[in-house]
Amino acid sequence: MNEFKDWNLKLKETFNATSRVVVLTVTEAGSLLGLTKDQMKVFVDKYKLTKVPIMRSTHRYLLLKSEIDELIAKNK
């Protein structure tokens, strides 16, 4: 039986496999910062984090893991 994978996670795996830049989904980044997906979207816009655009989608994007790690380090 095939295991269900969220479309964003599939995209992230493909991106990470073909790029030197590591990315996270909005949901993953939010969970690392203790935020919901909707709160994370507001946070991204407020702090002008880098959005890695996804081709053929105007509303979906990935976030740079390095920026999230930097935010986590500052908050410790």
Secondary structure, DSSP 8 states (H G I E B T S, - for coil): ------HHHHHHHHHHHH-SS-EE-HHHHHHHHT--HHHHHHHHHHTT--EEEETTEEEEEEEEHHHHHHHHHHH-
